[in-house]
Amino acid sequence: MAFHVMLIPTLNCPAKCSYCWSSEKGSPLMSIETIKEVVEWLKNFRDEPVTFTFHGGEPLLAGADFYREALPLLADGLSHMKPAFALQTNLWMMTPELARILAKYNIPIGSSLDGPRELTDLQRGKGYFEKTMKGSEIARSNGLKVSFICTFTSHSVKFKEDIFNFFLENGITLKLHPALPSIRDENPEKWALSPEEYGELLVYLLDKYIENIGKIEIMNIDHLCKCVFTSRGTVCTFVDCMGDTFAVGPDGNIYPCYRFIGMPEYVMGNVKDHPGMEDLARSDAWKLMFQYKEYVDRECKDCRYIKFCRGGCPYNAIAPNKGEIRSVDPHCIAYKRIFKEITDRWENEFFGSSALPMFMLPDQPGKEAKPGIMSLMMKRLSSMD
């Protein structure tokens, strides 16, 4: 089974997104020595394949020389683990030189756009849209694949139709995040998308996706359908991620996830000490994550979606409560809303079609008040490994 290591070269970022909860001005840059220690740490850590994601802050602040040296160190030093790579960036710092370095390792690029220029610049700062699109052009012209995450806020959700049409008309795959309350902001709830609004947004996008199937991809809806279809979580939000996901900060400290980077109480160890799994398991942060797992098992045992939800994201549940486990992910309301919608539609359409062969589409769909979902389920079936 593969595992995931997120590398955070810095928490610094040149952008000034209104709802940001993860950047830190003045954050140091990760050194190549730290990358060498990552290699030594992981050599005998696990035998499974590993995926490295460079995240931030803004990881391209590390510069071309960093990646020119870091990537072969990881790829060659851990070749027995068949390392794969990914990178999340606003693309402002992308250059042809950097793009060529990344292209040698077929690194997919994730970036962020919140919709049309005016809306993106309102939420992420004037000029954000233009700088990101310019960087995207450089990346793509050098053979890199670029996709975008769209953050929906309490403001932008009012323009969900405009945002959807922007991604549809520009042929851009849509992956969305709800804006979270920032634990580093004096007014943490200002931009946060409420769970109720998030649930309604997901149902809206489910309908729009079905109406436009073949014209756009909405990754969240694909993943949610796959969760229902397979009865297991398929992305990190909906799995017991502890022990399979790690994050390394600029100073080499190891955390349960990149979202905890820079929060001392969640440090599990440091790469220079080459800790084994049993060493990390002795940390308070590790124990807290497993306490959350036990909490979910206890509190959610009667929920019909527990197998493929797992209480949602531990960070969302724990960090805003200052490390106390009081509830599951507050977006539980949204998860239940969309899981119920998908499950009910699937069951009604599938079992409501008489003489329907297993896993085959009906020739003549019945008249329904809501769009059918079987086409999306078939899409997930055909794309499953």
DODOTI-352797 format. One line per field, with one value per residue (C-alpha): residue in one letter; y, x, z. Coordinates in steps of 0.5 Angstrom, whole numbers, plus 500, padded with zeros to 3 digits. Each point is the difference from the previous one (the first is absolute). Layout:
N
resn = (A;...)
c2 = (Y;...)
c1 = (X;...)
c3 = (Z;...)
This chain:
385
resn = (M;A;F;H;V;M;L;I;P;T;L;N;C;P;A;K;C;S;Y;C;W;S;S;E;K;G;S;P;L;M;S;I;E;T;I;K;E;V;V;E;W;L;K;N;F;R;D;E;P;V;T;F;T;F;H;G;G;E;P;L;L;A;G;A;D;F;Y;R;E;A;L;P;L;L;A;D;G;L;S;H;M;K;P;A;F;A;L;Q;T;N;L;W;M;M;T;P;E;L;A;R;I;L;A;K;Y;N;I;P;I;G;S;S;L;D;G;P;R;E;L;T;D;L;Q;R;G;K;G;Y;F;E;K;T;M;K;G;S;E;I;A;R;S;N;G;L;K;V;S;F;I;C;T;F;T;S;H;S;V;K;F;K;E;D;I;F;N;F;F;L;E;N;G;I;T;L;K;L;H;P;A;L;P;S;I;R;D;E;N;P;E;K;W;A;L;S;P;E;E;Y;G;E;L;L;V;Y;L;L;D;K;Y;I;E;N;I;G;K;I;E;I;M;N;I;D;H;L;C;K;C;V;F;T;S;R;G;T;V;C;T;F;V;D;C;M;G;D;T;F;A;V;G;P;D;G;N;I;Y;P;C;Y;R;F;I;G;M;P;E;Y;V;M;G;N;V;K;D;H;P;G;M;E;D;L;A;R;S;D;A;W;K;L;M;F;Q;Y;K;E;Y;V;D;R;E;C;K;D;C;R;Y;I;K;F;C;R;G;G;C;P;Y;N;A;I;A;P;N;K;G;E;I;R;S;V;D;P;H;C;I;A;Y;K;R;I;F;K;E;I;T;D;R;W;E;N;E;F;F;G;S;S;A;L;P;M;F;M;L;P;D;Q;P;G;K;E;A;K;P;G;I;M;S;L;M;M;K;R;L;S;S;M;D)
c2 = (500;507;505;508;505;507;505;507;504;506;503;507;502;506;500;503;496;503;493;497;495;497;506;503;506;499;493;497;495;493;498;495;497;499;496;496;498;498;495;497;500;497;495;494;503;497;495;503;505;507;507;506;507;506;505;507;506;500;495;503;505;495;501;496;498;497;495;499;497;497;496;496;499;497;496;497;499;497;496;494;504;502;507;504;508;506;507;505;507;507;500;507;498;495;501;496;497;498;497;496;497;498;497;495;497;500;504;502;508;502;507;504;505;502;501;506;505;505;495;497;507;502;494;498;507;505;497;493;497;503;498;493;499;503;494;495;502;499;493;498;502;496;493;501;498;506;499;505;500;505;502;502;505;503;506;496;494;506;499;493;500;505;496;493;503;503;493;497;505;500;493;500;494;502;498;504;502;503;506;498;504;503;498;506;505;505;499;493;499;506;496;493;496;497;492;502;504;495;494;504;502;493;498;506;497;493;502;505;494;495;506;501;493;499;508;501;496;501;496;501;497;494;499;500;495;496;500;498;495;496;501;503;507;501;507;502;504;493;495;499;504;499;496;500;508;504;507;503;507;505;498;493;499;494;501;496;505;506;504;499;503;505;498;498;495;496;498;493;500;502;497;501;495;495;498;493;499;498;507;504;496;502;507;504;502;493;498;506;497;493;503;504;493;497;506;499;492;502;506;498;492;501;505;496;504;498;495;506;506;498;507;504;504;500;506;504;496;501;506;506;496;501;493;498;494;503;498;497;505;505;499;494;503;501;493;497;504;498;493;500;503;495;494;501;502;494;495;503;500;493;497;503;498;493;495;504;496;500;507;501;507;499;502;504;504;501;507;503;506;500;499;493;498;493;503;503;493;497;505;498;493;501;504;495;496)
c1 = (500;503;501;501;505;499;506;499;506;497;494;501;496;500;492;496;493;495;498;507;501;507;505;505;504;508;500;507;501;501;508;502;503;493;498;506;498;493;503;504;494;496;505;498;493;495;501;493;500;501;497;503;496;503;496;500;500;502;505;503;503;506;502;503;506;496;496;506;503;495;496;505;502;493;499;507;501;493;500;497;494;498;499;495;500;495;500;495;501;497;505;502;508;499;506;502;506;496;494;506;503;493;498;506;496;493;498;492;499;494;498;495;494;494;496;500;506;496;497;507;504;495;501;507;503;500;504;500;496;505;506;497;498;507;503;495;502;508;498;496;504;506;496;497;493;496;494;496;497;494;499;493;499;494;500;502;494;495;503;501;496;506;505;498;499;507;503;495;501;508;500;503;500;496;503;497;501;496;503;502;500;507;503;505;495;497;493;501;492;500;502;498;495;494;499;493;502;506;495;495;506;502;493;499;507;497;495;504;505;495;497;506;503;506;501;503;503;499;505;496;494;504;503;493;497;506;499;493;501;506;498;507;503;504;503;504;494;496;505;504;506;504;507;499;501;506;502;507;501;505;504;500;494;495;493;493;498;503;494;503;507;503;495;506;494;500;507;501;508;505;503;507;499;497;494;497;492;501;504;494;495;502;499;494;498;500;496;495;499;498;496;496;499;497;496;497;499;496;496;498;499;493;501;499;506;505;504;501;500;504;498;503;507;503;503;493;498;506;504;494;499;507;502;493;496;493;497;501;502;495;498;497;493;502;503;494;496;504;501;492;499;504;498;493;500;504;496;493;503;503;495;495;502;496;504;506;507;505;504;497;496;493;498;495;501;493;497;503;500;507;506;502;507;501;504;505;500;502;505;503;500;503;506;501;507)
c3 = (500;498;505;499;503;499;499;502;498;503;503;497;494;496;499;505;500;504;504;500;506;498;498;505;498;501;500;499;494;500;499;495;506;503;493;501;507;498;495;506;504;495;497;505;503;496;493;497;494;502;497;502;499;501;503;504;501;493;499;493;505;501;493;494;503;506;495;496;506;504;495;498;507;501;494;500;507;501;493;504;502;493;502;497;500;500;502;502;498;498;494;501;501;494;495;494;503;506;496;496;506;503;493;500;506;497;506;500;502;504;501;502;497;503;493;496;500;504;506;500;501;505;504;499;499;494;494;502;494;495;504;501;493;497;504;498;493;501;503;495;494;504;500;507;502;504;504;504;507;501;507;501;506;503;495;494;501;498;493;499;493;498;503;497;493;500;501;495;494;501;500;507;505;506;507;506;507;505;504;507;506;501;507;498;499;505;496;498;498;495;493;503;496;505;500;498;494;498;500;495;496;499;498;495;497;500;495;496;499;498;495;497;500;495;500;507;506;507;504;506;498;496;507;504;495;500;508;499;495;503;508;501;501;494;501;507;503;500;502;507;497;507;498;493;499;503;499;500;502;498;506;499;505;499;501;498;494;497;503;507;498;504;506;505;504;494;499;500;499;495;494;502;506;494;505;499;500;507;502;497;503;507;498;503;493;498;506;499;493;502;505;495;496;507;501;493;501;506;498;493;500;499;494;493;497;505;495;495;504;506;504;495;500;507;499;499;507;504;499;501;507;502;500;503;497;501;493;493;494;501;492;502;499;492;500;502;495;494;502;501;494;496;503;500;492;499;504;497;493;500;504;497;493;499;496;500;499;505;499;494;498;498;493;501;507;504;501;506;504;501;495;500;503;497;495;505;503;494;499;506;499;493;503;506;500)
